[in-house]
Amino acid sequence: GSTVVASNDDWGTSTLATAVEVAAAATAVGGFPLNAGSKDAALLITLPEGAYTAQVSAKAGGAGVILLEIYEVP
């Protein structure tokens, strides 16, 4: 399907999870910490089993390097 499940820009302002929850999840899985106030995008979301596609795009037609990491949080 083509239904958007979630999206985010600027992880510290996430409405799906607080910045504290995102930071705690990153620590729990051994992910690298995101700097407070950074413009990185990050989501913390619980999904039902199934196949998903992650789509990443630059903001306002920008360009750059993207590092996409997906973790299962205990």
Secondary structure as UniProt FT lines:
FT   HELIX           11..13
FT   HELIX           19..29
FT   TURN            36..37
FT   HELIX           59..61
//
